[in-house]
Amino acid sequence: MMAAANGVAGSSAKKPLFSFGVIADVQYADIPDGCSFLGVPRYYRHSINVLQRAVSSWNKHGNIKFSINFGDIIDGYCPKDKSLWAVQKVLDEFDKFDGPTYHMFGNHCLYNLPRSKLVSLLKMPTNSDRAYYDFSPCPEFRIVVLDAYDFSCLGWPHDHPVTAAAMKLLDEKNPNTDKNSPDGLVGVDRRFVKFNGAVGKEQLSWLNDVLQDASALHQNVIICSHLPMDPGASSPAALMWNYDEVMAIVRQYNCVKACFAGHDHKGGHSVDLHGVHHRTLEAALECPPGTSAFGYVEVYPDRLLLVGSDRMADTEICFCDIACRF
Protein backbone atom coordinates (compact mmCIF):
# COMPACT_ATOMS: atom_id res chain seq x y z
CA MET A 1 0.00 0.00 0.00
CA MET A 2 2.80 2.41 0.81
CA ALA A 3 4.08 2.62 -2.77
CA ALA A 4 0.61 3.25 -4.16
CA ALA A 5 -0.17 5.88 -1.57
CA ASN A 6 3.14 7.60 -2.22
CA GLY A 7 2.04 7.84 -5.81
CA VAL A 8 -1.14 9.60 -4.71
CA ALA A 9 0.79 12.00 -2.52
CA GLY A 10 3.40 12.57 -5.20
CA SER A 11 0.74 13.65 -7.70
CA SER A 12 -0.01 16.74 -5.59
CA ALA A 13 1.75 20.00 -6.43
CA LYS A 14 2.09 20.75 -2.73
CA LYS A 15 4.44 19.14 -0.26
CA PRO A 16 2.96 18.24 3.14
CA LEU A 17 3.39 20.73 5.96
CA PHE A 18 4.69 17.80 8.00
CA SER A 19 4.25 14.04 8.36
CA PHE A 20 3.95 11.84 11.45
CA GLY A 21 4.14 8.10 12.08
CA VAL A 22 1.27 6.10 13.58
CA ILE A 23 1.04 2.68 15.22
CA ALA A 24 -1.55 1.20 17.57
CA ASP A 25 -1.95 -1.71 19.98
CA VAL A 26 1.50 -3.28 19.91
CA GLN A 27 0.57 -5.21 23.07
CA TYR A 28 3.92 -6.94 23.25
CA ALA A 29 4.42 -9.81 25.68
CA ASP A 30 7.08 -12.50 25.85
CA ILE A 31 4.49 -15.29 25.80
CA PRO A 32 3.20 -17.77 23.19
CA ASP A 33 0.65 -16.62 20.64
CA GLY A 34 -2.99 -16.64 21.69
CA CYS A 35 -6.42 -15.35 20.75
CA SER A 36 -8.80 -12.57 21.71
CA PHE A 37 -12.06 -13.38 23.49
CA LEU A 38 -13.61 -13.34 20.00
CA GLY A 39 -11.12 -15.95 18.78
CA VAL A 40 -8.94 -13.62 16.68
CA PRO A 41 -5.27 -14.74 16.67
CA ARG A 42 -2.81 -12.55 18.58
CA TYR A 43 0.94 -12.62 17.97
CA TYR A 44 2.45 -11.34 21.20
CA ARG A 45 6.13 -11.77 20.38
CA HIS A 46 5.84 -10.79 16.72
CA SER A 47 4.23 -7.44 17.48
CA ILE A 48 7.58 -5.91 18.44
CA ASN A 49 8.86 -6.89 14.99
CA VAL A 50 6.02 -4.83 13.51
CA LEU A 51 7.18 -1.88 15.60
CA GLN A 52 10.78 -2.42 14.46
CA ARG A 53 9.65 -2.34 10.82
CA ALA A 54 7.64 0.80 11.53
CA VAL A 55 10.61 2.65 13.03
CA SER A 56 12.88 1.52 10.20
CA SER A 57 10.34 2.69 7.61
CA TRP A 58 9.85 6.07 9.28
CA ASN A 59 13.59 6.63 9.50
CA LYS A 60 14.12 5.67 5.84
CA HIS A 61 11.37 8.08 4.82
CA GLY A 62 13.48 10.89 6.24
CA ASN A 63 10.71 13.43 6.76
CA ILE A 64 8.64 11.94 9.58
CA LYS A 65 8.62 14.72 12.18
CA PHE A 66 7.30 12.65 15.10
CA SER A 67 5.36 9.47 15.78
CA ILE A 68 2.25 8.75 17.82
CA ASN A 69 1.70 5.48 19.67
CA PHE A 70 -2.02 4.96 20.24
CA GLY A 71 -1.73 2.98 23.45
CA ASP A 72 -1.56 -0.61 24.70
CA ILE A 73 2.22 -0.73 24.56
CA ILE A 74 2.23 -4.17 26.24
CA ASP A 75 -0.48 -6.80 26.80
CA GLY A 76 -2.53 -7.58 29.86
CA TYR A 77 -1.30 -11.20 29.74
CA CYS A 78 2.29 -10.02 30.22
CA PRO A 79 3.55 -11.59 33.48
CA LYS A 80 3.31 -8.81 36.05
CA ASP A 81 6.85 -9.37 37.29
CA LYS A 82 7.97 -8.56 33.72
CA SER A 83 5.71 -5.54 33.09
CA LEU A 84 8.39 -2.91 33.62
CA TRP A 85 10.92 -4.89 31.58
CA ALA A 86 8.43 -5.33 28.71
CA VAL A 87 7.47 -1.64 28.62
CA GLN A 88 11.13 -0.65 28.56
CA LYS A 89 11.85 -3.17 25.79
CA VAL A 90 9.17 -1.60 23.60
CA LEU A 91 10.26 1.94 24.49
CA ASP A 92 13.82 1.02 23.49
CA GLU A 93 12.48 0.31 19.99
CA PHE A 94 10.62 3.63 19.84
CA ASP A 95 13.87 5.33 20.94
CA LYS A 96 15.49 4.16 17.69
CA PHE A 97 13.17 6.49 15.78
CA ASP A 98 14.85 9.71 14.61
CA GLY A 99 12.32 11.93 16.32
CA PRO A 100 10.05 12.14 19.37
CA THR A 101 7.24 9.69 20.04
CA TYR A 102 4.05 10.79 21.80
CA HIS A 103 2.26 8.14 23.86
CA MET A 104 -1.16 7.68 25.42
CA PHE A 105 -2.71 5.19 27.84
CA GLY A 106 -4.55 2.09 26.69
CA ASN A 107 -6.35 -0.36 28.95
CA HIS A 108 -3.56 -2.95 28.64
CA CYS A 109 -0.99 -0.40 29.82
CA LEU A 110 -3.07 0.12 32.95
CA TYR A 111 -3.49 -3.63 33.58
CA ASN A 112 0.27 -3.71 34.06
CA LEU A 113 1.35 -0.50 35.77
CA PRO A 114 -0.26 2.40 37.68
CA ARG A 115 -0.93 5.65 35.85
CA SER A 116 1.60 7.64 37.85
CA LYS A 117 4.39 5.23 36.84
CA LEU A 118 3.32 5.24 33.19
CA VAL A 119 3.24 9.05 32.88
CA SER A 120 6.91 9.08 33.83
CA LEU A 121 7.94 6.04 31.77
CA LEU A 122 6.17 7.29 28.64
CA LYS A 123 7.64 10.79 29.12
CA MET A 124 4.30 12.48 28.61
CA PRO A 125 4.82 16.24 28.09
CA THR A 126 2.74 17.37 31.05
CA ASN A 127 3.59 19.33 34.18
CA SER A 128 1.68 16.93 36.43
CA ASP A 129 0.50 13.31 36.61
CA ARG A 130 -2.19 13.99 34.04
CA ALA A 131 -1.97 12.02 30.79
CA TYR A 132 -3.59 14.44 28.32
CA TYR A 133 -1.82 17.20 26.45
CA ASP A 134 -1.55 19.13 23.20
CA PHE A 135 1.21 20.43 20.96
CA SER A 136 1.60 22.33 17.67
CA PRO A 137 3.97 20.80 15.10
CA CYS A 138 3.51 23.91 12.94
CA PRO A 139 1.52 27.16 13.33
CA GLU A 140 -1.39 25.85 11.24
CA PHE A 141 -2.04 22.65 13.20
CA ARG A 142 -2.52 21.39 16.74
CA ILE A 143 -2.44 17.79 17.95
CA VAL A 144 -4.61 16.95 20.98
CA VAL A 145 -3.90 13.72 22.88
CA LEU A 146 -6.72 12.60 25.18
CA ASP A 147 -6.59 10.38 28.25
CA ALA A 148 -9.49 8.03 27.52
CA TYR A 149 -9.10 6.37 30.96
CA ASP A 150 -9.13 9.57 33.01
CA PHE A 151 -12.46 8.35 34.44
CA SER A 152 -12.27 4.56 34.62
CA CYS A 153 -11.76 1.55 36.85
CA LEU A 154 -8.21 1.09 35.54
CA GLY A 155 -4.91 2.52 36.76
CA TRP A 156 -6.23 4.25 39.88
CA PRO A 157 -5.77 2.74 43.35
CA HIS A 158 -8.67 0.47 44.36
CA ASP A 159 -9.72 2.90 47.10
CA HIS A 160 -9.49 6.00 44.87
CA PRO A 161 -12.71 8.05 44.45
CA VAL A 162 -12.44 7.78 40.64
CA THR A 163 -12.38 3.98 40.86
CA ALA A 164 -15.48 3.98 43.09
CA ALA A 165 -17.37 6.41 40.85
CA ALA A 166 -16.47 4.48 37.69
CA MET A 167 -17.60 1.19 39.26
CA LYS A 168 -20.85 2.82 40.30
CA LEU A 169 -21.45 3.90 36.69
CA LEU A 170 -20.74 0.38 35.43
CA ASP A 171 -23.09 -1.13 38.01
CA GLU A 172 -25.82 1.22 36.74
CA LYS A 173 -25.16 0.58 33.04
CA ASN A 174 -24.05 -3.07 32.95
CA PRO A 175 -25.97 -5.73 34.92
CA ASN A 176 -23.43 -8.49 34.18
CA THR A 177 -21.34 -9.89 37.01
CA ASP A 178 -18.37 -9.78 34.66
CA LYS A 179 -18.08 -6.08 33.91
CA ASN A 180 -15.85 -6.84 30.92
CA SER A 181 -18.82 -8.56 29.26
CA PRO A 182 -21.27 -6.59 27.08
CA ASP A 183 -23.69 -9.55 26.94
CA GLY A 184 -27.30 -8.37 26.95
CA LEU A 185 -26.38 -4.75 26.24
CA VAL A 186 -27.80 -3.34 23.02
CA GLY A 187 -26.25 -1.00 20.45
CA VAL A 188 -23.87 1.66 21.73
CA ASP A 189 -24.75 0.71 25.33
CA ARG A 190 -22.33 -2.18 24.78
CA ARG A 191 -19.52 0.33 25.43
CA PHE A 192 -20.17 0.21 29.18
CA VAL A 193 -17.57 -2.43 29.96
CA LYS A 194 -14.60 -2.30 32.29
CA PHE A 195 -11.95 -2.28 29.54
CA ASN A 196 -13.24 1.12 28.35
CA GLY A 197 -13.28 4.48 30.09
CA ALA A 198 -14.14 8.15 29.76
CA VAL A 199 -12.76 11.67 29.61
CA GLY A 200 -13.28 13.28 33.02
CA LYS A 201 -14.92 16.64 33.75
CA GLU A 202 -11.65 18.54 34.24
CA GLN A 203 -10.29 17.16 30.97
CA LEU A 204 -13.51 18.07 29.15
CA SER A 205 -13.12 21.65 30.34
CA TRP A 206 -9.48 21.62 29.26
CA LEU A 207 -10.47 20.29 25.82
CA ASN A 208 -13.00 23.08 25.39
CA ASP A 209 -10.32 25.67 26.24
CA VAL A 210 -7.83 24.08 23.81
CA LEU A 211 -10.33 24.05 20.95
CA GLN A 212 -11.40 27.61 21.71
CA ASP A 213 -7.76 28.70 21.58
CA ALA A 214 -7.10 26.74 18.37
CA SER A 215 -10.13 28.36 16.74
CA ALA A 216 -8.92 31.83 17.71
CA LEU A 217 -5.53 31.01 16.14
CA HIS A 218 -7.18 29.54 13.01
CA GLN A 219 -5.53 26.18 13.64
CA ASN A 220 -6.72 22.83 12.35
CA VAL A 221 -6.92 20.16 15.08
CA ILE A 222 -6.27 16.42 15.04
CA ILE A 223 -7.56 14.56 18.11
CA CYS A 224 -5.85 11.33 19.19
CA SER A 225 -7.39 8.88 21.66
CA HIS A 226 -6.93 5.21 22.47
CA LEU A 227 -10.72 4.79 22.44
CA PRO A 228 -12.78 5.53 19.30
CA MET A 229 -15.44 8.23 19.44
CA ASP A 230 -17.82 7.40 16.60
CA PRO A 231 -19.98 4.27 16.23
CA GLY A 232 -19.33 4.25 12.48
CA ALA A 233 -15.60 3.67 12.99
CA SER A 234 -15.75 1.08 15.77
CA SER A 235 -17.55 -1.85 17.27
CA PRO A 236 -20.02 -0.55 19.91
CA ALA A 237 -18.15 -2.44 22.66
CA ALA A 238 -14.93 -0.51 21.92
CA LEU A 239 -16.33 3.04 22.17
CA MET A 240 -15.38 5.60 24.79
CA TRP A 241 -18.01 5.74 27.55
CA ASN A 242 -18.71 9.45 27.02
CA TYR A 243 -17.77 9.86 23.38
CA ASP A 244 -21.00 11.84 22.95
CA GLU A 245 -19.88 14.44 25.52
CA VAL A 246 -16.49 14.81 23.87
CA MET A 247 -18.01 15.18 20.41
CA ALA A 248 -20.54 17.72 21.71
CA ILE A 249 -17.58 19.95 22.61
CA VAL A 250 -15.90 19.27 19.26
CA ARG A 251 -19.06 20.34 17.43
CA GLN A 252 -19.04 23.75 19.09
CA TYR A 253 -16.05 24.56 16.90
CA ASN A 254 -15.06 24.07 13.27
CA CYS A 255 -11.38 23.36 13.90
CA VAL A 256 -11.31 19.58 14.47
CA LYS A 257 -10.67 17.81 11.17
CA ALA A 258 -10.04 14.24 12.28
CA CYS A 259 -10.11 11.92 15.28
CA PHE A 260 -7.66 9.00 15.28
CA ALA A 261 -7.92 6.04 17.67
CA GLY A 262 -6.79 2.48 18.36
CA HIS A 263 -8.36 -0.19 20.63
CA ASP A 264 -10.73 -1.78 18.07
CA HIS A 265 -8.14 -3.97 16.39
CA LYS A 266 -9.85 -4.47 13.05
CA GLY A 267 -9.75 -0.73 12.34
CA GLY A 268 -12.41 1.48 10.79
CA HIS A 269 -13.22 4.78 9.12
CA SER A 270 -16.30 6.97 9.18
CA VAL A 271 -17.38 10.55 8.61
CA ASP A 272 -19.86 11.71 11.26
CA LEU A 273 -22.93 13.88 10.68
CA HIS A 274 -20.85 17.01 11.23
CA GLY A 275 -18.22 16.01 8.69
CA VAL A 276 -15.46 15.03 11.14
CA HIS A 277 -13.46 11.98 10.03
CA HIS A 278 -12.87 9.15 12.50
CA ARG A 279 -10.08 6.69 11.71
CA THR A 280 -9.52 3.70 13.99
CA LEU A 281 -6.12 2.16 13.31
CA GLU A 282 -5.53 -1.54 12.71
CA ALA A 283 -3.59 -3.30 15.49
CA ALA A 284 0.06 -4.33 15.29
CA LEU A 285 -0.74 -7.21 17.65
CA GLU A 286 -2.93 -9.09 15.17
CA CYS A 287 -0.43 -9.11 12.30
CA PRO A 288 0.67 -12.67 11.40
CA PRO A 289 4.45 -13.07 11.08
CA GLY A 290 5.72 -11.28 7.99
CA THR A 291 2.87 -8.74 7.93
CA SER A 292 2.57 -5.27 9.44
CA ALA A 293 0.15 -2.56 10.51
CA PHE A 294 1.62 0.92 10.80
CA GLY A 295 1.79 4.02 8.67
CA TYR A 296 2.35 7.74 8.50
CA VAL A 297 0.08 10.71 7.99
CA GLU A 298 0.95 13.44 5.50
CA VAL A 299 -0.57 16.72 6.65
CA TYR A 300 -1.59 19.28 4.03
CA PRO A 301 -3.42 22.60 4.50
CA ASP A 302 -6.63 21.08 3.08
CA ARG A 303 -6.38 17.34 3.79
CA LEU A 304 -4.65 14.44 5.56
CA LEU A 305 -3.33 11.35 3.81
CA LEU A 306 -2.76 8.21 5.87
CA VAL A 307 -0.21 6.07 4.06
CA GLY A 308 -0.53 2.56 5.46
CA SER A 309 1.48 -0.63 5.44
CA ASP A 310 -0.06 -3.89 4.19
CA ARG A 311 -2.70 -4.37 6.93
CA MET A 312 -3.32 -0.67 7.55
CA ALA A 313 -5.57 0.80 4.88
CA ASP A 314 -4.66 4.05 3.15
CA THR A 315 -7.12 6.82 3.97
CA GLU A 316 -7.58 10.31 2.54
CA ILE A 317 -9.31 12.86 4.76
CA CYS A 318 -10.49 15.96 2.91
CA PHE A 319 -11.32 19.00 5.01
CA CYS A 320 -14.00 19.96 2.49
CA ASP A 321 -16.14 17.22 4.06
CA ILE A 322 -16.32 19.39 7.19
CA ALA A 323 -16.80 22.68 5.38
CA CYS A 324 -19.70 21.24 3.39
CA ARG A 325 -21.62 20.41 6.59
CA PHE A 326 -21.64 24.01 7.88
Buried (B, 14 or more C-beta within 10 A) or exposed (E): BBEEBBEEBEEEEEEBBBBBBBBBBBBBBBBEEEEEEEEEEBBBEBBBBBBEBBBEBBBEBEEBBBBBBBBBBBBBBBEEEBBBEBBEBBBEBBEEBEEBBBBBBBBBBBBBBEBEBBBEBBEBEEEEEBBBBBEEBEEBBBBBBBBBBBBBBBBBEEEEEBBEBBBEBBEEBBEBEEBBBBEEBEEBBBBBBBBBBBBBEEBBEBBBEBBBEBBEEEBBBBBBBBBBBBBEBBBBBBBBBBBEBBBEBBBEBBBBBBBBBBBBBBBBBBBBEBBBBBBBBBBBBBBEEEBBBBBBBBBBEEBBBBBBBBBBBBBBBBBEBBEEBE
